[in-house]
């Protein structure tokens, strides 16, 4: 006991001796242990990053979404069509046709009919172009209609000159034997083109080109 009159000796203030480690007890944590743990954590982090990066790369390389296919731009037409009549629309195709074609529509009513007239100037030649778009209930009926009108002497859908709608002076009769005819089926739609030159101009090759090219005008009759 330390009291006011007690003077400690050297042996009283000496540090206590270290207690020796007991056999079999684990060593205390040291710097090497901390370094080992830090390296292990760092390695685990790098492994996670590598796995995530690999997964992202896999998903990018194996994306099932198809890439959009670039569509070719529409080719410009060599002809400049000018609308002069129509579109004239009806649901009664029998009333706007003649001969065997009229009979066909009486037994197979159409869904709709749209007709229009265009003029086209090419050099010194001017042509009048009739475009009729017939929509049928089924694709089979549309094909049957085309096969019928493709034949000579079976009639047709009346163009706007024939039925008296367009009365411009000097307009050619595009339903005459000298006119050029073209037709096309797209699903349930039939497009019929009739064209002829003004002033009795003659150029069968050019007239055929105009008739074939004018089939695309049916898109304007929707």
Secondary structure in CASP SS format (residue, H / E / C, confidence):
PFRMAT SS
TARGET T0000
AUTHOR 0000-0000-0000
METHOD secondary structure of the structure
MODEL  1
X C 1.00
X C 1.00
X C 1.00
X C 1.00
X C 1.00
X C 1.00
X C 1.00
X C 1.00
X C 1.00
X H 1.00
X H 1.00
X H 1.00
X C 1.00
X C 1.00
X C 1.00
X C 1.00
X C 1.00
X C 1.00
X C 1.00
X C 1.00
X C 1.00
X C 1.00
X C 1.00
X C 1.00
X C 1.00
X C 1.00
X C 1.00
X C 1.00
X C 1.00
X C 1.00
X H 1.00
X H 1.00
X H 1.00
X H 1.00
X H 1.00
X H 1.00
X H 1.00
X H 1.00
X H 1.00
X H 1.00
X H 1.00
X H 1.00
X H 1.00
X H 1.00
X H 1.00
X H 1.00
X H 1.00
X H 1.00
X H 1.00
X H 1.00
X H 1.00
X H 1.00
X H 1.00
X H 1.00
X H 1.00
X H 1.00
X H 1.00
X H 1.00
X H 1.00
X H 1.00
X H 1.00
X C 1.00
X C 1.00
X C 1.00
X C 1.00
X C 1.00
X C 1.00
X C 1.00
X C 1.00
X C 1.00
X C 1.00
X C 1.00
X C 1.00
X C 1.00
X C 1.00
X C 1.00
X C 1.00
X C 1.00
X C 1.00
X C 1.00
X E 1.00
X E 1.00
X E 1.00
X E 1.00
X E 1.00
X E 1.00
X E 1.00
X E 1.00
X E 1.00
X E 1.00
X C 1.00
X C 1.00
X C 1.00
X H 1.00
X H 1.00
X H 1.00
X E 1.00
X C 1.00
X H 1.00
X H 1.00
X H 1.00
X H 1.00
X H 1.00
X H 1.00
X H 1.00
X H 1.00
X H 1.00
X C 1.00
X C 1.00
X C 1.00
X C 1.00
X E 1.00
X E 1.00
X E 1.00
X E 1.00
X E 1.00
X E 1.00
X E 1.00
X E 1.00
X E 1.00
X E 1.00
X E 1.00
X C 1.00
X C 1.00
X E 1.00
X E 1.00
X E 1.00
X E 1.00
X E 1.00
X E 1.00
X E 1.00
X E 1.00
X E 1.00
X E 1.00
X E 1.00
X C 1.00
X C 1.00
X C 1.00
X H 1.00
X H 1.00
X H 1.00
X H 1.00
X H 1.00
X H 1.00
X H 1.00
X H 1.00
X H 1.00
X H 1.00
X H 1.00
X C 1.00
X C 1.00
X C 1.00
X C 1.00
X C 1.00
X C 1.00
X C 1.00
X E 1.00
X C 1.00
X C 1.00
X C 1.00
X C 1.00
X C 1.00
X C 1.00
X C 1.00
X C 1.00
X C 1.00
X C 1.00
X C 1.00
X C 1.00
X C 1.00
X C 1.00
X C 1.00
X C 1.00
X C 1.00
X C 1.00
X C 1.00
X C 1.00
X C 1.00
X C 1.00
X E 1.00
X E 1.00
X E 1.00
X E 1.00
X E 1.00
X E 1.00
X E 1.00
X C 1.00
X C 1.00
X E 1.00
X E 1.00
X E 1.00
X E 1.00
X E 1.00
X E 1.00
X E 1.00
X E 1.00
X E 1.00
X H 1.00
X H 1.00
X H 1.00
X C 1.00
X C 1.00
X C 1.00
X H 1.00
X H 1.00
X H 1.00
X H 1.00
X H 1.00
X H 1.00
X H 1.00
X H 1.00
X H 1.00
X H 1.00
X H 1.00
X H 1.00
X H 1.00
X H 1.00
X H 1.00
X H 1.00
X H 1.00
X H 1.00
X C 1.00
END
